[in-house]
Amino acid sequence: MPILNNQKTKNYTYAIWHIEEALDELLSLLNVTEKEYVEINHISHINRKKQNIAARLLLNHLAKKKVKLKYSKNGAPYCQQFKHISISHSKNYCTLIISAMNIGIDIQCYKKNITELQNKFIHIKEAQYLNDQNKNETLHFIWCAKEAVYKTLNNPNCSFKEDIYVLHSHRNTTEAYYKYHTTEFVKYQIDYNKIGNYFIAIATQKS
């Protein structure tokens, strides 16, 4: 079982799957049910199929038993065994997190053109702490953090640039804020990690 990483904290547990298997091998590892087979075959792209199977395998691994992965009308994943789950995938990596708290996770492979995209998601306050030395890496972490926060919301119209702000930090943990009214904010703890060329951010909503 190619689980690349498995980490547990007081707030969450997550695991990462490095997808190296052929589709048939993944289906065999999943011990796929008829219903799962139908759901997976609704996905046309083979890499997306593999990512979906990897997510199911990770969920079973963390639950230590076979679990039904479901999706809400807005596409958010859920299951009966855990209060909150979040899934992310990028190329041949898939990650899944479980928690009793409202949580989101994002994994992103290094993008050469991320500096060309920064005007679409960088808040004016975030632009103040970007520097040339670490700019590319900082942009990746901010993007991942905002994706992770977004996954905790039920607001498809949320603006990454205007509504989510990530504080600057040189450590592996920082904070972010989601503005849902003019003067009202939701606060998040952001945990960062990096594996090779893949950036990971976890957003945990604070009470």
Secondary structure, DSSP 8 states (H G I E B T S, - for coil): --EEEEEE-SSEEEEEEE--S-HHHHHHHHT--HHHHHHHHT--SHHHHHHHHHHHHHHHHHHTS----EE-TTS-EE-SS-SEEEEEEETTEEEEEEESS-EEEEEEE--TTHHHHGGGT--HHHHTT--TTTHHHHHHHHHHHHHHHHTT-S-TT--HHHHEEE---SSSEEEEEEESSSS-EEEEEEEEEEETTEEEEEEEE--
